[in-house]
Amino acid sequence: MEVVKKILITGGAGFIGSNLCEYFVSKDYHVTCLDNFSTGHKKNIEHLLHKDNFSLIEGDIRNLETCMQATKDKDFVLHQAALGSVPRSIQDPIASNEVNVSGFLNMLVASRDNGVKRIIYAASSSTYGDSEVLPKVEEVIGKPLSPYAITKYVNELYADIFSKTYGLETIGLRYFNVFGRRQDPNGAYAAVIPKFVMQLMKNESPVINGDGSYSRDFTYIDNVIQMNELAMTTDNKEALNTIYNTAFGDRVTLNDMVGLLKKYLSKYDASIAEVAVTYGPERVGDIPHSLASVEKAKRLLNYNPKYSFSLGLEEAVKWYWEHLK
């Protein structure tokens, strides 16, 4: 009989983390969520708290003892805990560094000392920095454009050293603009899609930074879940101790994104189609265009993303309308 695998998901009450918790609980893994609720929400995991194969540790990755406790007897760590957002890191680079770098190092040390088999960690497309090469391929990066981007690049460097020096298996997933159910629309650093959805539902004009021609490889949450599962379960040695773009492999401009949002939302409320868009100044640290090559993930992990941007957006809009209207 196969032994049930035990997973630690850090930042498990956040947007991506809670989706991962939900998915792996449904697959009968033993899932432990570690979160300090600084950006995550208990409501995201409330429906899991009564499950026998789910447990919650309220704690901070900046505390090594907490990391040691959380990684004990775990087979895998899915490390999602971080202070996201480029603007947040520009405003408070010290906090971003403490959580994203020192916290990550604590998690690596704890995983090493407790004999964790593999750590899969959230890396970021921001690591491509000022590189203008499109599509983005994992081996070609530029200089980081924000403190946040630096922290995420440092994660990759530390993971590489830990795999080479201590034999800890690591896989980094460079997330490209992930969106979908449970992504928080509130707060100063809310991601663009849920923020715009909420504004449009209130018939308020969303503000696009710049002229709307910037483009992104928006990636639906279910594609991200697939990548985490593939990274965790692969037994292909060649697929380990490296980094993968985690995206759909297509891009859409901000203008087109808003156009689709209005189209899908106006199915529920026709007046949304008439809401005007406002344009503001470009944001410091923003890259103009982002498009991922997912060929490496397809080749080494058999990645096959199911959700295009439009398909994922339609699902996300439906969820927001049902849960937040």
N, C-alpha and C positions, 0 to 999 in steps of 0.2 A: 504494500500500500504506500502511495506517495505521501511523503511528509508535507504538511501544509507550510508553505513559505511565509515568513514573517517580514513585513515591510514597515519601515519608518518613513512617513511623509512629513517633511518639515514644511512649515507654512501651510499646513493641511486645512486650515480654515479660510484660506484665501480663495481667490477665483479659480486659479488652475489647480491648486492643492486640493480643494474640496471636491472638484470634479474627479480628480485622481482617486481620492479616498472613496468616493461613492462607487466608482467603477471597480476598484480592486476588492472592496467589500462584497460587491455583487458576484465577483469571481471566486469568492470563498478564501481569499488570502486573509491572514491575520494582519490587520492594519493598525498601526499606532500613528496618531496625529500629534505633532508637536507644534504649538503655536503660542505666541504671547498676545495675540489679538490687537497688535498695534495697527495693522492694516486689514487683517482677516476678521471675520465675524462668526460668532458662535452659531448664529442662525443658519449658516451655510452647512453645518455638520450636525445640527440638532436631530435630524431624522436618522442619523447613524448611531447616536449615543446609546440606544437600547440594544444594539446588535451585539451578539456574543463575540464576534470576530473584529470588533472595533474598540479602541481605547484612546483616550485623550490625555496628553500631558500638557498642562499649561506651563510654559517655560520659555526661556530666551536662549537662542543659539550663541549669544555673547557670553554665556556661562558654561564653562567647560564641563563642570560637574553634571549640569542638566543634559548636555550632549552625551556624556558617558552613560548616564542613566537611560537615555532614550535609545541609544544604539545597542544596548545589551541584548544579546541573543537574537539580533536581527540579521536576516540574510541579505537584504537590500535596503539602501537608502535612496529615496527620491527627494532630492534637496530642492525645494521650491522657495524656501524662506529667504526673503531679501527685501530691502527697501528699493522698490522700483521707482521709475520716473526720472528722466533727465532733468527737468526743472527742479525737482526736489533736491537732487544731488548738487545742482549749481547753488541752490540756496543754503544747503547744509552738507558740505562735502564730508565733514567729520563723521556725522551719523551714518551716512551711506557707507563710508569705509569701515566703520566699526561693525556694522551688521553684515555687509556684503563680503568683506575680506576677512576680518578677524573671526566673525561668526562661521564663515565657510571653513577657515583653517581649523577651528575647534571641531567642526563636524568631520573633517578629514582625519584629524588626530584620533578622535573618539572611534571612528569607523575602523581605523587601523588597529587601535589597541583592543577593540572588542571583536576583531576577526570578522567584520562585515565582508561579505563576498564582493559586492559591487556597489558603487555609488553613482547614480545618474543625477546630474545636476543641471539646473536651469542656467544656461549661458544666454547670450543676447546678441541679436543682430547689430546692436550698437557698437559691437567690437569692430565692425568694418570701417567705422570712422570716416575719414576723408577719402577713402578709396572710391574712385569713380567707376570701377569695373562693374559691369552688369552682364549677366547675372552674377551674384555674389557666390564665389566658390570658397570652400572652407580654408584653402591654403593661402589665399591672397587677402590680406587685411591692410588697412591704412592706419593712420594715427587716430587715437580716440579723440572725440570732440566734446566730452563731458566727463566729470568725475565718475558718474555712473558707469560709463563705458570703460573707464580705467578699471573699476572694481571688477567688472565682469571679465575683462581680459586677464586680470590677475588670478581670478578663479581658474581659468584655463591653464595658466602657468603652474599654479600650485597642484592642480589635479595631475598634470603631466609628471611633475617631480615625484608625487606620491605613488604613481603607478610604476615609475622607473626605479625609485629608491626602496619602496616598501612592498611592492607587489600588489597594491590595492587596485582592483579593477575600477576604472573610471570611464564614464561616457558623458560628454557635455552636449547639451542640446541648445543650439542657438535659436531661440524663439524669435519669430518674426510677427510682431503685432497681433498677438493672440486675442480673440474675441469670442463671446458666446455667453451662455446662461450663467448667471450669478456674478458676472463682472460688475463691479460696483460703479454706479453712475454718479455717486456723490463724492464730495471732497475736492480739494484744490488740485489734486493730481489725477483726477479721473481720466480714464482712457477715452479716446475720441468717440468711439462708436456708442458706448452706453450713455455718454454725456449728451451726444447729439440726439439720441433716441428720446431721452427724457425731455430735452428742450422741445423737440418737435411734438411730442405728445401733449405738451403744454401750449402748443402753438407759439413758441418762442423761436426767434431767429438764431440758428447756430452760427458761431463765429469761426471761420476758417482762417488759420494763420497763413498769410501769404495769399497768392492768387488762385489757389486750389489746384495748381498743376503738379504739385508734389505728389508722388505715387508711393504706395506701400503694398507689400505682399501680406495682406491681411489673412490670418490663418485661423480657421474655426477650431474650437476647443477639441472636437472629436479627433481631428488629425493629430493634435498634440498628445492626446491620450494614447493613440495608436503608437506614436513614436516612443513614448515612455515604456509602453509594454514591450515593444520590440527590443529596445535597448536593454531592458531588464532581463528578458528571457533568451536572448540570442546566445548560442553556443559557438558562434563563429569567432575564432580567436582573432582573425584579421579585423573584426568589427569593434574590438575593444580598445580602450585607452586612446581615444580620439574624439573628434568633435563633429557634430552633424548640424546642418541647417534643418530647422523644423518649421516647415512652411508648406504652402500649396504649390508654389512655383509659378505664380502669375502675379501681376500687379494691377492696381486700380488707382486712378487719381482721386484726390479728396473730393473734387467736384462730382465725379461719377459715383463715388461712395454715397454722398448726400442725395444724389438723384435717386439711387436705388432705395435708400432709407425712406425717402418720401413716397416712393412708389409702393413699397411694402406696407408702410404705416397707413397710407391712405385707403387701404383695403378695410381698415378698422374705423377710420375717421377721414372722410373725403376732404375735409377742410385742410388737412395737413399738406396736401399737394400744393396749396397756394402759399405756404410759408416761405418767406424770402430768406436768402442766405446773406450773412454779413461777412465782410473780409477785413482782417486785421493785419498787423505787422507779422513778419516771419519770426519764428521762435528761435532764440539762441540755442545752438547745439543740435538743431534739427538737420538731418541729412535730406537732400532733395529727393532722392529716389532709392527705393529699396526693392530688390527682386532676388529671390533665392534660387540657386540651382539645388535641386533635391536629388541629383543623380547619384551622389555618394551614398545617401541613405537608401535609395532604391537598390543599389548594387550590393551593399554590404548588409543591410538589415531587411531587405525585401519590403521596404516602405511603399505603401500604395494609398496616398491620401484620397479619402472618399468625398470630401466636401470642398467644392469650389467656393469662391468668395460669395457668389450670389446665392448658392444653396445654403451655405452657413448663415448668411445674413438673414435670409427668410426665416430660418429656424430661430435665430437669436431675437428677431423682432417679435415673433409669436410669443416667445418666452417672456420678454419684457412686457408685452401688452397684457398677458395673463397674470403676471406676478406683481407688476409695479404700477399699473394704471389705476 
